[in-house]
Amino acid sequence: KASDPSDISVSDGIDTIIVPAQKDGFEEVFLGEDCWYAIRISGGMLGKIKFIAGYQTAPISAITHYAPVDRIEPYGDAGKYKLIFSEPAKAIHPIPLADASPANMKGPRYSNFAKLKEAKTVADLFGKK
């Protein structure tokens, strides 16, 4: 059966949240403030997230950086969260959207850090749709 990325079990080893970001916010907050905020995170995922990866939207259209997450705090009153990095984000080999649908990266997605380090394209992280 096809796996639905929104229906993730613990056995998948999910430990990474991938967030879409536009250039200005990415540079100012992700790289400049060592955090990312106003993210919706499924309640069951809060204790599992150890890393955050940043997907830069068009024209870059690639995952370009990651950081270890120190802690997750509630942010605002709309059920969103702020992730504080334990160290500055590091650049990784860009993981391009390639043949995956841009809809794949409209909101936060979950993956596995080991898979992220090996991925050549975004489709490698979530399977081809």
C-alpha positions, 0 to 999 in steps of 0.5 A: 500500500502507498504510504501517506506522509501525513500518517507517520508511525514511530517506526519510521524513525521520524526526527526531522521537520522540513519547513518551507521558507521564502528567501528574506525570512530564511536569511533573517530568521533561520540563518540570522536568529537560529530559530524558526517560528509560527510552525504548526506541528502535529501534537504527537510529533513534538517529542520526536523532532530533533532536527529542522531543515529549511526548504527555500521556495522558488527560485531556489526550490531546494532544501539547503540548510539544517539545524539541531533543535534545542527546544520547542516552545509554544508560539502565539495563541493559535497552536503554533510553535517556535523551534530554537536551534542548539547551534547555527544552521549548517548548509547541506548539499542542496536537495532540489524539488526536481520532479516532485510537485511544489505542493509537496512543500507548501507546509511543514513535512516530516522525515528522517535525518539520515534520509535527509543526508542521503537524499538527492531530491525532495522526492527521495524524502517523501516518495514520488507522487 
